[in-house]
C-alpha cells in the first residue's frame, strides 16, 4: 500500500505528502528533500520540522521518514516524541 501521495502542479510533480499519526494531519515534502522514489517504503532526507498552531500555544513535529517508518525526534512537542512507528497507508489505498 502507498504510504505517500504525490501532488502535481500544472501536470508536473510538485510535492509528496504523508499522514502524520502524531499530529493527525498531512505533512509535505517538496523538491528541497531527496526522495528514494518508493511509495511503500519511502525515505526522505533530511528531516522534516513542522510547526502547528493550536488554540493555545504551538506544537512542533520533528521527524525523519526512513524505509516507511517515522522516527519522531525527542524535540517534538507531542506524545510520540522519541518513538518510531510505521508510516500509515495513505487514505484510499488500502
C-alpha positions as CSV (number, residue, x, y, z in Angstrom):
1,X,0.0,0.0,0.0
2,X,1.2,3.5,-0.7
3,X,2.3,5.5,2.3
4,X,2.8,8.8,0.5
5,X,0.7,10.7,-2.1
6,X,2.1,12.7,-5.0
7,X,0.6,16.1,-5.8
8,X,1.1,17.8,-9.1
9,X,1.0,21.4,-10.2
10,X,0.3,22.1,-13.8
11,X,0.8,18.4,-14.6
12,X,4.3,18.3,-13.0
13,X,5.2,16.6,-9.7
14,X,5.4,19.3,-7.0
15,X,5.4,17.6,-3.6
16,X,4.8,14.4,-1.6
17,X,2.5,14.1,1.4
18,X,2.1,11.6,4.2
19,X,-0.4,11.4,7.1
20,X,1.3,12.0,10.5
21,X,-0.2,9.8,13.2
22,X,1.2,12.1,16.0
23,X,-0.3,15.3,14.6
24,X,-3.4,13.8,12.9
25,X,-2.7,15.9,9.8
26,X,-0.8,15.8,6.5
27,X,2.9,16.8,6.3
28,X,4.5,17.7,3.0
29,X,7.9,17.2,1.4
30,X,8.7,19.3,-1.7
31,X,11.6,19.4,-4.1
32,X,14.0,20.5,-1.3
33,X,14.0,16.9,0.1
34,X,15.6,13.9,-1.5
35,X,13.1,11.0,-2.0
36,X,14.1,7.4,-2.7
37,X,11.0,7.0,-5.0
38,X,9.5,4.1,-3.1
39,X,5.9,4.9,-2.2
40,X,5.6,1.8,0.0
41,X,8.9,2.3,2.0
42,X,9.6,5.9,1.5
43,X,12.7,7.7,2.7
44,X,13.1,11.5,2.7
45,X,16.3,13.3,3.5
46,X,16.9,15.5,5.5
47,X,14.4,15.5,8.5
48,X,11.2,17.5,8.5
49,X,10.2,20.1,11.1
50,X,6.6,21.2,11.1
51,X,5.1,23.9,13.3
52,X,1.4,23.6,14.0
53,X,-0.5,26.4,15.7
54,X,-3.0,25.2,18.3
55,X,-5.7,27.3,20.1
56,X,-3.2,27.8,22.9
57,X,0.5,27.6,22.2
58,X,2.4,25.9,19.5
59,X,3.2,22.3,18.7
60,X,6.3,21.2,16.8
61,X,6.7,17.9,15.0
62,X,10.3,16.9,14.0
63,X,10.7,13.6,12.2
64,X,12.7,11.5,9.9
65,X,11.0,9.3,7.4
66,X,13.2,6.2,6.6
67,X,12.2,2.9,5.0
68,X,8.5,3.5,5.6
69,X,8.9,4.4,9.3
70,X,8.6,7.7,11.1
71,X,11.3,8.4,13.7
72,X,9.9,11.2,15.9
73,X,12.7,13.4,17.3
74,X,13.0,14.0,21.1
75,X,12.4,17.7,20.5
76,X,8.9,17.1,19.1
77,X,6.1,18.7,21.1
78,X,3.7,15.7,21.1
79,X,3.3,12.4,22.9
80,X,5.0,10.4,20.2
81,X,8.4,12.2,20.6
82,X,11.3,9.7,20.7
83,X,9.2,6.9,19.2
84,X,9.5,5.1,15.8
85,X,6.2,3.9,14.2
86,X,5.2,2.6,10.8
87,X,4.0,5.2,8.3
88,X,0.2,4.7,7.9
89,X,-1.2,3.9,4.5
90,X,-2.3,6.9,2.5
91,X,-6.1,7.1,2.8
92,X,-7.9,5.3,-0.1
93,X,-5.0,3.0,-1.0
94,X,-5.9,0.0,1.2
